[in-house]
Amino acid sequence: MVKQITIIGLGAGNMEQLPLGVYRLLKGDNKIYLRTKEHPVIRELEGEGLTYTSFDYVYERHDQFEDVYQEITQLLLVAAKSENIIYGVPGHPLVAEKTVQLLIEEGPKQNIAITIGGGQSFIDALFSAVKADPIEGFQLLDGTDLHLHDIRTTQHLIIGQVYDAYVASDVKLTLMEKYPDDYEVIIVTAAGSDKELIQKVPLFELDRQISLNNLTSLYIPPMKELLLKEFTTFREIISELRGPNGCPWDKKQTHQSLKKYLIEESYELLEAIDEDDIDYMIEELGDVLLQVMLHSQIGEDEGMFSIDDVIESISEKMIRRHPHVFGDRNVSNAEKVVKNWNEIKAEEKGKDERETSIVNQAGKGLPAIIRAFNLQKHASKLGFDWDHAKDAWEKVHEEIKEFEIEMTNEHKENQLEELGDLLFAIVNAARLLSIHPEEALEMANQKFIRRFSYIENYVKNSGKPFRAFTLDELDRIWNEAKVKGL
């Protein structure tokens, strides 16, 4: 015969909130178990002779809530195998009750029926207490497992399980990543009961309150001002810029017209990274993101794709190509990760990468040095490569001699060809030394900028024009900058 666990909700407050059907179940003959006895309804029913078994002691045996919930679930399932039982939880059984979800999942597997016997959720009482309308949209989140990226500041936010200063401190620090430190929040305890307590405090004082207990929830009203940290806000800005009343320049852009800006912004980001300037990096990453959003908005305006498709595509790719993170494949080092990535990439394209021309893999729109690096890298995968960097460097010396010959001959076309061969050979040697030539050349550019700026300042402070200095004098100033570590 199938046994049964009937789960009832004790409401958010006192007996006045308790449905008649739940009251009758509590006064019936079945054995009663409670997740916690710390509830106003239980204190009142004790006066009427209610007997029960509480699981408060289980909390003291574990450091993690997940372990508490698992043990309570198992104890209830064992008890239900011999008789039908009632399990009481605060609020409504289907609102913020992990043990109930575990019972719903595990009960049928053990031939135990799980029945929801009703109850009043604390949500109704809370919205009445703070006088807010949930039709505007709201979130209910767990204070013991709060994640920054789950929070939507444009909606009403209710955070449950804020029962002590420790949890309140974690919640406060998370919320302060999105809300101003002095943003007014509301602590609601025993909502809807005669002991209802409402406290309005600035966010930074949340964990300094002493009236936190198992009947406490936190309410954060929606932010009405422009939410510049929200991705949805940025998306709306881009949509507005290209909308009917938007910016004439933004409205006329196409995928083709924006290409040059993406290249420019990418190089400016590289410069910010090289300078290790955090504020500059934030600005330039924003400019690169702007280009992504503009292309995505154009795609959406044309009915072809949107930023959602872009995010979905890259998310799927990251999961597919990281089976060692999201799957069961094991890797021992970064080199194995790259090998797996390339194998998975080849499988996705439906053919072995070795059968694909390196010309198609090197990138057609890249700067010449980066494209040379990619051509050599892909040729190396096919076995067309030097064994050692020193062999590639001998090739550099060979190309230098050939270039010197053409310099003597003063044949411009041959000079162009031989200089290209020399640069290509240098790129190859750099690759075999695990040095990216683009990065190395940019470092040289920055070094030149620093030292030549020193020369410019020296000349400017002298009050004389550049032409008043000989090359030897300028070279001496250059060396002076070098000695200073510029």
Secondary structure by P-SEA (a helix, b strand, c coil): cbbbbbbbbccccccccccaaaaaaaacccbbbbcccccaaaaaaaaaccccccaaaaaaacccaaaaaaaaaaaaaaaaccccbbbbbccccccccaaaaaaaaccccccbbbbbcbbbbaaaaaaaaaccccccbbbbbbcccccccccccccbbbbcccccaaaaaaaaaaaaaccccccbbbbbcccccccbbbbbbccccccccccccccbbbbbccccccccccaaaaaaaaaaaacccccccccccccccaaaaaaaaaaaaaaaaaaccaaaaaaaaaaaaaaaaaaaaaaaaaccccaaaaaaaaaaaaaaaccccccccccccaaaaaaaaaaaaaaaaccccccccccccccccccaaaaaaaaaaaaaaaccccccaaaaaaaaaaaaaaaaaaaaaccaaaaaaaaaaaaaaaaaaaaaacccaaaaaaaaaaaaaaaaaaaaaaaaaaccccccccaaaaaaaaaaaaaacc
